[in-house]
Amino acid sequence: MADFSRLPGPNADLWDWQLSAACRGVDSSLFFHPEGERGAARSSREQSAKEVCMRCPVRTECAAHALAVREPYGVWGGLTEDEREELQGRARNRVVEVPLAVRP
């Protein structure tokens, strides 16, 4: 579950990066899996979402946000739910660095 206490208040300076996101206007179902989606269908959808993220000028900010608030669902900044969970597990007692490139 997302930790909403980690979210910053409603300050445009903290959120305005979203205005430049490559995913603006893209159907959100590309980034969030339907219930029960598994296997090849999920991998294919996630890869398509990552392709949008890889051309995004604010990918680093997006990934950092998802990691900071422990976003439990979706592809954020080119990172899947499982990839974020793995990064968070490795970084329990240190600063998380967002990779510059995510391998498909």
Helices and strands as residue ranges (DSSP letters): G 4-6, H 12-15, G 16-20, G 28-30, H 39-54, H 59-68, H 81-90
